[in-house]
Amino acid sequence: MKLNIGILYAILAYGAWGLLPLYWKLFERVPAVEILCHRMIWSALLLLAVLTIQQRLVEVKRLWRSPKTLAILLSTATLVSLNWGIYIYGVNSDRVLEASLGYFINPLFSVFLGFVFLREPLNLWKWIAVSLAMIGVGNLIWELGQVPWIAIGLALTFGLYGLIRKVTDIQAVPT
């Protein structure tokens, strides 16, 4: 039986994502902000190296001539940075369940944003699916017994990031 390569990639991606909290736990004595700063600096250096090798630094120079594009990218970078900072803090403060809950709330928030701001319609089956997911998430929050601020922060930052990226014409990898 031949395994579809997409299924293999999905298993590897979700497996890595599931193991990521164990990685961040190795740094629990390091403040979340310091971990986040390292992540940002090393990612920027790697990106700079890749763009240099691909001879695409001219695209970066072009960004500086467009204040609107730069503002959009700065806002999305800020939202992703906040998202990662909240996630790292959640894991390193032993609130992994709450951090995980944020990634259950996020799709619901994204559907809400799409419905309200993008006028994306929901048919009967989508309403049923969203309602069932909301009941499940509501039950998890009830069992948690407190307001899941980390989860809410994760859902808000990533949902807003997704919305801004959706409504702008800036490609993730310019072609």
GIRAMO-V49861 format. One record per residue. N is the residue number from 1. PHI is phi in whole degrees, -180 to 180 (999 if undefined). PSI is psi in whole degrees, -180 to 180 (NA if undefined). BURIAL is 1 if it has 16 or more other ideal C-beta (glycine too) atoms within 10 Angstrom, else 0. Layout:
n: (N & N)
phi: (PHI & PHI)
psi: (PSI & PSI)
burial: (BURIAL & BURIAL)
//
This chain:
n: (1 & 2 & 3 & 4 & 5 & 6 & 7 & 8 & 9 & 10 & 11 & 12 & 13 & 14 & 15 & 16 & 17 & 18 & 19 & 20 & 21 & 22 & 23 & 24 & 25 & 26 & 27 & 28 & 29 & 30 & 31 & 32 & 33 & 34 & 35 & 36 & 37 & 38 & 39 & 40 & 41 & 42 & 43 & 44 & 45 & 46 & 47 & 48 & 49 & 50 & 51 & 52 & 53 & 54 & 55 & 56 & 57 & 58 & 59 & 60 & 61 & 62 & 63 & 64 & 65 & 66 & 67 & 68 & 69 & 70 & 71 & 72 & 73 & 74 & 75 & 76 & 77 & 78 & 79 & 80 & 81 & 82 & 83 & 84 & 85 & 86 & 87 & 88 & 89 & 90 & 91 & 92 & 93 & 94 & 95 & 96 & 97 & 98 & 99 & 100 & 101 & 102 & 103 & 104 & 105 & 106 & 107 & 108 & 109 & 110 & 111 & 112 & 113 & 114 & 115 & 116 & 117 & 118 & 119 & 120 & 121 & 122 & 123 & 124 & 125 & 126 & 127 & 128 & 129 & 130 & 131 & 132 & 133 & 134 & 135 & 136 & 137 & 138 & 139 & 140 & 141 & 142 & 143 & 144 & 145 & 146 & 147 & 148 & 149 & 150 & 151 & 152 & 153 & 154 & 155 & 156 & 157 & 158 & 159 & 160 & 161 & 162 & 163 & 164 & 165 & 166 & 167 & 168 & 169 & 170 & 171 & 172 & 173 & 174 & 175)
phi: (999 & -85 & -85 & -60 & -62 & -63 & -65 & -61 & -61 & -63 & -62 & -65 & -65 & -69 & -65 & -64 & -63 & -69 & -88 & -55 & -58 & -64 & -65 & -65 & -63 & -62 & -110 & -62 & -84 & -93 & -58 & -57 & -64 & -66 & -61 & -63 & -61 & -60 & -59 & -69 & -65 & -68 & -66 & -64 & -65 & -64 & -62 & -61 & -64 & -63 & -63 & -66 & -62 & -81 & 56 & -121 & -65 & -61 & -66 & -69 & -61 & -62 & -61 & -67 & -90 & -123 & -58 & -64 & -62 & -62 & -64 & -64 & -64 & -65 & -67 & -70 & -64 & -64 & -63 & -67 & -63 & -61 & -60 & -66 & -63 & -64 & -63 & -62 & -59 & -59 & -67 & -75 & -105 & 60 & -121 & -63 & -60 & -67 & -64 & -64 & -60 & -60 & -86 & -92 & -74 & -53 & -62 & -66 & -66 & -65 & -63 & -59 & -62 & -64 & -66 & -78 & -93 & -103 & 57 & -78 & -78 & -118 & -81 & -56 & -67 & -69 & -61 & -64 & -62 & -64 & -62 & -64 & -64 & -65 & -63 & -63 & -66 & -59 & -64 & -62 & -66 & -59 & -67 & -65 & 80 & -155 & -69 & -83 & -60 & -63 & -62 & -65 & -61 & -64 & -65 & -63 & -66 & -77 & -64 & -67 & -57 & -61 & -64 & -62 & -65 & -69 & -92 & -107 & -97 & -88 & -81 & -65 & -124 & -58 & -112)
psi: (122 & 127 & 127 & 131 & -32 & -40 & -42 & -46 & -40 & -45 & -44 & -42 & -48 & -32 & -45 & -43 & -38 & -29 & -13 & -41 & -33 & -37 & -49 & -29 & -26 & -22 & 25 & -23 & -10 & 132 & 144 & -37 & -39 & -42 & -45 & -42 & -44 & -45 & -43 & -45 & -49 & -34 & -42 & -42 & -41 & -44 & -42 & -42 & -45 & -45 & -35 & -47 & -40 & -1 & 49 & 19 & -23 & -31 & -36 & -41 & -37 & -34 & -37 & -17 & -3 & 94 & -36 & -48 & -43 & -41 & -41 & -47 & -37 & -41 & -42 & -36 & -38 & -45 & -43 & -39 & -44 & -42 & -49 & -38 & -43 & -43 & -48 & -44 & -45 & -45 & -47 & -11 & 22 & 37 & 47 & -40 & -44 & -40 & -42 & -38 & -32 & -32 & -4 & -34 & -36 & -49 & -35 & -42 & -39 & -39 & -44 & -48 & -42 & -41 & -46 & -50 & -31 & -2 & 36 & 123 & 153 & 121 & -179 & -46 & -35 & -40 & -42 & -45 & -46 & -42 & -45 & -41 & -40 & -39 & -44 & -46 & -41 & -41 & -43 & -41 & -41 & -45 & -31 & -36 & 13 & 165 & 123 & 75 & -39 & -45 & -43 & -43 & -42 & -45 & -44 & -49 & -43 & -35 & -45 & -38 & -49 & -41 & -47 & -43 & -33 & -38 & 1 & 157 & 22 & 121 & 149 & -43 & 103 & 142 & NA)
burial: (0 & 0 & 0 & 0 & 0 & 0 & 0 & 0 & 0 & 0 & 0 & 0 & 0 & 0 & 0 & 0 & 0 & 0 & 0 & 0 & 1 & 0 & 0 & 1 & 0 & 0 & 0 & 0 & 0 & 0 & 0 & 1 & 0 & 0 & 1 & 1 & 0 & 0 & 0 & 0 & 0 & 0 & 0 & 0 & 0 & 0 & 0 & 0 & 0 & 0 & 0 & 0 & 0 & 0 & 0 & 0 & 0 & 0 & 0 & 0 & 0 & 0 & 0 & 0 & 0 & 0 & 0 & 0 & 0 & 0 & 0 & 1 & 1 & 0 & 0 & 1 & 0 & 0 & 1 & 0 & 1 & 1 & 1 & 1 & 1 & 1 & 1 & 1 & 1 & 1 & 1 & 1 & 0 & 0 & 1 & 1 & 0 & 1 & 1 & 1 & 1 & 1 & 0 & 1 & 1 & 1 & 1 & 1 & 1 & 1 & 1 & 0 & 1 & 1 & 0 & 0 & 0 & 0 & 0 & 0 & 0 & 0 & 0 & 0 & 0 & 0 & 0 & 0 & 0 & 1 & 0 & 0 & 0 & 0 & 0 & 0 & 1 & 0 & 0 & 1 & 1 & 0 & 0 & 0 & 0 & 0 & 0 & 1 & 0 & 1 & 1 & 1 & 1 & 1 & 1 & 1 & 1 & 1 & 1 & 1 & 1 & 1 & 1 & 1 & 1 & 0 & 0 & 0 & 0 & 0 & 0 & 0 & 0 & 0 & 0)
//
